[in-house]
Amino acid sequence: MTSGNPKVILSQEWMDKSWAYAEVQAERYENGECSIYQSTHGIERDVKKLANAKRCECAFCIYLGLDPGVAVNWVQAKRGDDDDRDIKWEGGGILRLVDVKSTRRGGQYLFWPIGKNAVFEKKKFNTLALVTHDGNEFEIMGWLTKDEFRDMRQVAPAGHKLTKGTWHVHQKNIRKFRERVAA
């Protein structure tokens, strides 16, 4: 991680807690307790991807100085009972309901999964954040408000690095946290 973006090394405690959460979540998907109608790429069965997503949420909290045990949504929601946010955080006098998007180190896009395009407007979050990961190392790439993402998004064409139809904004066009979060 050589960019100027903030970095976080996640403790083993949060790595393990995220893995345990992911194991339960994958089992709940398998048992039909959680809806997979918006799921793509088999993530609902992939404990490693589910764990890395939760780890990115923890790293984001730690960067903000928040306790992941409190700020991260650890509720194993029932079908249709999700409050649409990964993290609740007050930044710059604004209550931010943050949906953290995770990708491996080298990922270039803040994205909205194609399987969720139809429900974007219904979701209650107001901020999207991009965090990349490699092992226990995380990089806080940046963020956009929901409105900014909607206005700036592009749609991945056939042959794109992302799945055709995926909404995305290149990381060079998102707000950087070193610019101050309260903007």
N, C-alpha and C positions, 0 to 999 in steps of 0.2 A: 504494500500500500504506500505509494510514493506521492500521491496527489496532496493537495492542500486541504482536503476534506477531513473533518474530525474522525478519529479512530477510537474504537473501544475494544479492549480485550475482555471477553466475557469469562467470569469465574466458572469453575467446575460446577458449583452449586446451581447456577442458572442454566448451564448446559444440560445438566442432569434433570432439573425440574422441567425444562422444555421437552426433553426426550420422553419423560414420563407422561406429560400432558399429551404429546403426539401419539403415544401408544394407545392411550384411552380414546382419543379422538378417532383414530383409525378403526378401533374396535366398534365404536359407536356408529361410524359410517357403515361398517360391514353388517351390523345388526339392524340397520334401518332406522336408528334413532335420530340420525341427522340426514338432512336432504342432500342428495348429490346432484340434483337437477342442474345446478350451475357449475359443477365441477368439471374440469378439463384435465387432460394429460394424466389421468389416474392419480392425481395428488391425494385423493381421499384414501388411497391404500398405501401411500408412500410415507412411512413413519419418518424417514430421514428428511424429506421435504417439509412435512408438517412441523417437525422439530426445528429445522432451520428457520422457518417462518416465525415461529414463536421466539427463537433466539434473537432474531433481528428486532423484534418488538422489545425484548429485554435490553438489547444494546442501545436502542433509541432512547429508552427511558433513562438508562444510566448516563448517557450523554447529556440529557436534560437535567440531571441531578435528581431524578425521581426514583423511588423504590419500585422496581419491577413487580414486587409482590403485591403492591397496592395499585399502581397505575395501569398495569397490563390487565386485560380482560382474560381471566383464567377460568371463567365459567364454561362448563361443558354444556352448551346450550342445546335445548331440545329443538326439533324440527320447527322452524319458523319463530324461534324464541331468541334470536340473536339481536343485540342492540346496535349492530352495524359498526362497531368501532373496535379497534384493537387496544387503543390507549385513550384515556381521558386526561387532558392536560390543559391547564390555564396558561396561555402564553400571550404576553402583551395585552393583558386585560381581556382576552377573548377566550371563551371556553372552546377548546379544540377537541373534536372527536376525530382521532387520527386513525386512518387505515394505512398500516405499514405494508409496503410492497417489498418483497425480498427477492434477491437474485444472487447468483454466484458472482464472485469477484470478476470484473471484466464486463458484466452486464451493463448495457448503455441506456436502458429505457425505464422510465417510470411508466408503468403499464396498468391497464385495467383488463383482467382476464376476459377473453371473448365470451365465455359462458355466462358472464354477468352483465353483458352489454344492456340487455333488456331491463335490468333492475337498477341501473346506475342512478337514475333520478330518484328512485324510492329510498335508496340507502341514506341513512341519517348522518354519516360522517361528513365533516366539512373540510378536512385536510388529508392529503395523500403525501406520504413520505417514502423515499427510496433508500433502502439500506442493503449493501452488498455484504457477502460473507465468504470466508475461507477458513474452515476450522473454527477456532475460537476468536478469530480476528474479524471485526466488523467495521465497515466504513459508512458513515452517515453522508449520503450523496446529496440530499436536498429534499425540497418539498414544494408543493403547490396547493392552493386552495382547490376545492372541488370545482368552483366556477372557473378558475384559471385553467385547470386541466380540461374541462369541457370545451373552453374556447380555443385552446392550443392543440388539442389532440389531433393526431393523424391516425389513419387507419392502415394497418400493415397490408400491403398488396401480396399477391402470390409471389413466392420466391424471397420474401423478406426473412430476416433472421427470426422474427416473431411469427406466430401462427397467423395466417391470412385472416383479416378481420379484427385483429387485436388493436384496441385503442392504445396509443402511446404518445409520450413526449420524450424526446432525446434529453439525456441528462444535462447537456450543455445549456438547455433552455429552462431548467428548473432553478428555483431559488436555492442558494447555498446557505447553510447555517452560519457560516462565518460572516454573512451579511447582517446578522441579527434576526432573531426569530420574531420579534415584536412588530415587524413591518406590517 
